Amino acid sequence: ISPFQVYVIQVSVGNHQWTVKHRYSDFHDLHEKLVSEKKIDKNLLPPKKIIGKNSKSLVEKRQKELEVYLQTLLLKFPVTAPKVLSHFLHFHLYVS
């Protein structure tokens, strides 16, 4: 068993589709920057879990929560995503 969980994210923009992979700590870092720079609600990110963090049910639940988190962020910035979010989702590699 891996000491940490990697979450796989499918990103779709128009006809472009790609996959990015991030650990929870990456989401946390992204969130801290968005809270600081864009005044995002600090409670928007699902909380960090310590006990049973790699259990299958928790991983599946957190995957869904992180998906909702990202969708919520994209709804908050419908025209142009903040640079830190665009970089997190690798927009710079796939969308011109």
Order of alpha helices (4+ residues) and beta strands (2+ residues): beta-beta-alpha-alpha-alpha-alpha
